[in-house]
Amino acid sequence: MRHPRKGKAVLGALRVRPAFLYAGIGTGLLGIAYLLRRPLAQGASFVTDIAQGEVVVAYDGGVPIGTIKLKDVGNGVQLEESVADKYLAMAAAAAKDGITLTPVSGFRSMTKQTALWTAAVAKGTARKAAGLAVAYSRHMPGIPHWPPTAPPGFSNHQRGHAIDIAVGITSSQLDAWKRGLEGKGPKVTTKIYEWLEANAGRFGFKRLASEPWHFSTDGR
């Protein structure tokens, strides 16, 4: 015999907020894609601590696209070899101009990107509840996240083609920096940021439009 009230109670207990449901589904699908395509990654490492010269799996569009070899660019940060060479050349040129470039984040494993995305969704949900501005992923519309972070498998960091550089502008200044670019407030800038704006293109790097510290080979 069925118990309607009991059934409703169970369904109510299973109800979750849409943002977390979509994030969970998205991460689960990415995990399935990884398992289905794992033969691509034979001999590659999936650990978070990545060593110089290690061969790792690169992701794009939510799926593994092959393996890449990493090269250290300083401060414990690694990039795909060819991109690393471009960055090191840029850092050397900056040093000649009296500018020190400090890399903060380069290649990220799936484990690392998943952790960053989960934390960003939680923070974005809290900001939305407080009536503050949040960002929404173009890959997973409707999910608030802050600071802007790509879902697992979709970040250029997971290809080893993107690097975050300490430009002296923090995530807490992001809104003010954007307003300054739009002419809606004082300009937020630093010498490092200005040097990169003027010179990054010479070395094959483009800044992500929404972040002052994120540079990659294609602007993503």
C-alpha positions in Angstrom: 0.0 0.0 0.0 1.3 3.4 -0.9 1.6 6.2 1.7 1.1 9.6 -0.1 2.3 11.7 2.9 5.4 9.6 3.4 6.2 9.9 -0.4 5.8 13.7 -0.3 8.1 13.9 2.7 10.8 11.9 1.0 10.6 14.0 -2.1 10.8 17.1 0.0 13.9 15.9 1.7 15.5 15.1 -1.6 14.8 18.6 -3.0 18.0 20.6 -3.6 18.6 24.2 -4.7 18.8 24.3 -8.6 22.3 25.9 -8.6 23.8 23.0 -6.7 21.8 20.5 -8.7 23.1 21.8 -12.0 26.6 22.1 -10.8 26.5 18.5 -9.5 25.1 17.2 -12.8 27.7 19.2 -14.8 30.6 17.8 -12.8 29.1 14.3 -13.0 28.9 14.5 -16.8 32.4 15.7 -17.0 33.5 12.8 -14.9 31.7 10.3 -17.2 33.4 12.0 -20.2 36.8 11.5 -18.5 36.1 7.8 -17.8 34.9 7.1 -21.4 37.9 8.7 -22.9 40.6 7.6 -20.5 42.5 5.6 -23.1 43.8 9.0 -24.3 45.6 9.5 -21.1 47.6 6.3 -20.8 50.8 7.0 -18.9 49.6 10.4 -17.8 49.3 11.7 -14.2 46.2 13.0 -12.5 47.8 14.1 -9.2 47.5 17.6 -8.0 51.3 18.0 -7.3 52.8 18.3 -10.7 56.5 18.1 -11.4 58.7 19.7 -14.0 58.5 17.8 -17.3 55.5 15.7 -16.2 53.1 14.5 -18.9 49.5 15.3 -18.0 46.0 15.2 -19.6 44.8 18.4 -21.2 41.1 19.3 -21.3 39.0 21.6 -23.6 35.3 21.8 -24.1 34.7 19.5 -21.1 36.6 16.5 -22.5 40.2 15.3 -22.5 42.0 16.2 -25.7 45.3 14.4 -25.3 48.4 14.8 -23.2 50.9 17.6 -22.8 54.3 18.0 -21.3 54.7 20.7 -18.7 57.5 23.1 -18.1 58.2 25.2 -14.9 58.0 29.0 -15.2 58.7 29.8 -11.6 56.8 30.0 -8.3 55.7 26.4 -8.6 53.7 27.2 -11.7 53.8 25.0 -14.9 52.6 25.6 -18.5 52.6 23.5 -21.6 56.2 23.6 -22.9 55.7 25.9 -25.9 53.6 28.3 -23.9 56.1 28.2 -21.1 58.9 29.3 -23.4 56.7 32.3 -24.6 56.1 33.3 -21.0 59.7 33.0 -19.9 60.7 35.2 -22.9 58.1 37.8 -21.8 59.2 37.7 -18.2 62.8 38.3 -19.3 61.8 41.3 -21.4 59.8 42.7 -18.5 62.8 42.3 -16.2 64.9 44.4 -18.6 62.3 47.1 -18.2 62.4 46.9 -14.4 59.2 44.9 -14.1 59.0 41.6 -12.2 56.4 39.1 -13.4 55.2 36.6 -10.7 53.2 33.7 -12.0 50.3 32.7 -9.7 48.5 29.9 -11.5 49.2 27.9 -14.6 48.2 24.4 -15.5 45.4 22.9 -13.3 44.5 19.3 -12.9 40.8 18.3 -13.0 41.0 17.9 -9.2 42.2 21.5 -8.8 39.7 23.0 -11.2 36.8 21.1 -9.7 37.8 22.4 -6.2 38.0 26.0 -7.5 34.6 25.8 -9.3 32.9 24.3 -6.3 34.2 27.1 -4.0 33.2 29.7 -6.6 29.7 28.4 -6.9 29.3 28.4 -3.1 30.6 32.0 -2.9 28.4 33.1 -5.8 25.3 31.7 -4.2 26.1 33.5 -1.0 26.6 36.8 -2.9 23.4 36.4 -4.8 21.5 35.7 -1.5 23.0 38.9 -0.1 21.9 40.9 -3.2 25.4 41.3 -4.5 26.5 41.0 -8.1 27.7 37.5 -9.3 29.0 36.0 -12.5 27.3 33.3 -14.5 29.1 30.7 -16.5 28.6 30.7 -20.3 29.1 26.9 -20.1 26.5 26.4 -17.4 24.0 29.4 -17.6 22.1 30.1 -14.4 24.8 29.0 -12.0 26.2 31.9 -10.0 29.9 31.9 -9.3 32.4 34.3 -7.9 35.1 35.2 -8.8 34.5 34.2 -12.4 35.7 30.6 -12.8 35.3 28.1 -15.6 33.6 24.8 -14.9 35.9 21.7 -14.7 37.1 20.7 -18.1 36.4 24.1 -19.7 39.3 26.3 -18.4 42.2 27.2 -20.6 44.3 26.5 -17.5 43.6 22.8 -18.1 45.3 23.0 -21.5 48.4 24.6 -19.9 47.7 27.6 -22.2 46.7 30.1 -19.6 48.5 31.8 -16.7 47.4 34.1 -13.9 50.0 36.8 -13.2 50.2 38.9 -10.0 49.4 42.3 -11.5 48.6 44.0 -8.2 44.9 44.0 -8.8 43.0 41.6 -6.6 39.6 39.9 -6.9 38.2 42.3 -4.3 39.0 45.1 -6.8 37.5 43.4 -9.8 34.3 45.4 -9.8 36.2 48.7 -9.5 38.6 47.7 -12.2 35.7 46.9 -14.6 34.0 50.3 -13.8 37.3 52.0 -14.5 37.6 50.3 -17.9 34.0 51.4 -18.7 34.7 55.0 -17.7 32.3 54.7 -14.8 34.9 55.2 -12.1 38.5 55.9 -11.3 41.0 53.8 -13.3 42.4 50.8 -11.3 45.9 50.0 -12.6 49.5 49.2 -11.7 52.9 49.3 -13.5 52.8 45.6 -14.0 49.3 45.6 -15.5 50.2 48.5 -17.8 53.4 46.8 -19.0 51.4 43.6 -19.8 48.7 45.6 -21.6 51.4 47.2 -23.8 53.6 44.1 -24.3 51.9 40.8 -23.8 50.7 40.6 -27.4 54.3 40.6 -28.6 54.8 37.3 -27.0 51.6 35.7 -28.1 49.5 36.4 -25.0 46.0 38.0 -24.8 44.3 39.1 -21.6 40.9 37.7 -20.8 38.5 40.6 -21.1 36.9 40.0 -17.7 40.1 39.6 -15.6 43.2 41.8 -15.3 45.5 38.9 -14.3 44.6 36.1 -16.7 46.6 35.8 -19.9 46.4 33.0 -22.5 47.3 32.2 -26.1 43.8 32.9 -27.4 42.3 35.3 -24.8 40.1 32.7 -23.1 
